[in-house]
């Protein structure tokens, strides 16, 4: 049940954000690089983002999903903000099971 809900949530989020990302092709390469760098920096700080979607648009980063520990919510946001090119972080993470 949890997997089904998570998959459904992921599809809904991706379906609403993907068209907006593809509409602006000029910054998509740098946005993808920022998304990658956010994941790498989070891993360096010990935060696993395996259940997290990272979206970037013009340097504005959104984190959606869940992390295993409550402390990881804040650490993910802080590590994302520390990445070069990130102008803001919308941290929508929750602590999962």
N, C-alpha and C positions, 0 to 999 in steps of 0.2 A: 504494500500500500504506500509506504513512504517513498519507494523508488518511483512509483507511478506518479505521485504528487510532485516529486522533484523533477521528473522528466517533463511533466505537463507545464510546470512553472518555467522551466528552461526554454521550452518551445514558445511559450507565450512571450517571454522576455525577448528572446532572439527574434521573433517575428515582428515585434514592434520596433526594435532598435536597428535591425539590419537594414531596412530600407533607408533610414536616415543616414547611416554610415556610408552606404553605397552612393547616395546622392551627391556627396562631396568627394570626388575622386582626387582632388588636389592634395588633400591632407591624409588620405587613407594609409599611405605607407608609413608616415611618421606616427600616425595613431596606432598602427599595428606594432611599431617599434616600442612606443610608450607602453602599450599593453604587455608586451613581452618583458620589458624592463621592470614593470611593476611586479610581475610574477617572480622574476629573478630576485629582485630586492626583498620581496616578502620571504622567499625561501632562505635568503641569507640571514634574515632575522628570525628564522625558525618557525615561520607561519606557513602552513600548507594551504594552498588555494585550490585543492583538487575539486572542491564543491562550490567554486566561486567563478562567476563570470566577471571578466574585467573588460570594460568598454571605455574607449577614449575617443573624444571628439574635440579636436582643436586644443588638446591639453587638459580638457575637463574629464576627469576619470570617474567612472561609476563602478562600484563594487557591489555585486548582488549575489547572494547565496548564503552559505553557512560555513562556520569554522568550528572545530571541536571544542575549543576553550574560550571562555568569556574574554580573557585577556587578549586573545588573538584578534578580536574585533578591532580594538584600539590600535594594536600593533600593525595590523594590515593597513589601516588608514594612515598611520604615521609613516610606514615604509613606502606607501604609494606617494605620499606628499613629498618625500625626499628624492623622488626620481626626477632627473633633468627633463624639462619640458612639461611637467605637470603643473597646471595653473590652479586647479581646485580638485577636491576629492569629495564625492557624494558617497558616503559609506552606508550602504544599505544591508550590511552583513548582520547576521543573527548567530547566536550560539546554537549549534545543532546538538544531536545526541552523541 
